[in-house]
Amino acid sequence: MNKKESRVRRAKKTRLKIAELGVKKLVVHKSNCHIYAQIIDETGTNVLVAFSTKSKDFGEAIKNGGNVESAKVVGKKIAEKAVAAGIKEVAFDRSGFRYHGRVKALAEAARETGLVF
């Protein structure tokens, strides 16, 4: 089993539990250069809010999208967009990544800005 297959296997448990709960989910994906966040509805078919380091309004202040500072910006912006759209509570889907580093920074920034999970 390679690295990606292991991560996807770990993600299945979390996604099944979130599907049982029937709540909106904040999905995080990261690559070496970027980090992406989406809020998906209960059915798992519609993206309600999305933001990433590749978004146009990410800004020019942070050049590198693959660090903790950029993850904090993405967490803050996704939470602001979600609150503006009327979304307060979500379940956090870390997509099999460890709750450490960029994933943790994004989650904490989203919590500070107003999302509850």
Secondary structure, 3 states (H helix, E strand, C coil): CCHHHHHHHHHHHHHHHHHHHCCCEEEEEECCCCEEEEEECCCCCCEEEEEECCCHHHCCCCCCCCCHHHHHHHHHHHHHHHHHCCCCECEEECCCCCCCCHHHHHHHHHHHHCCEC
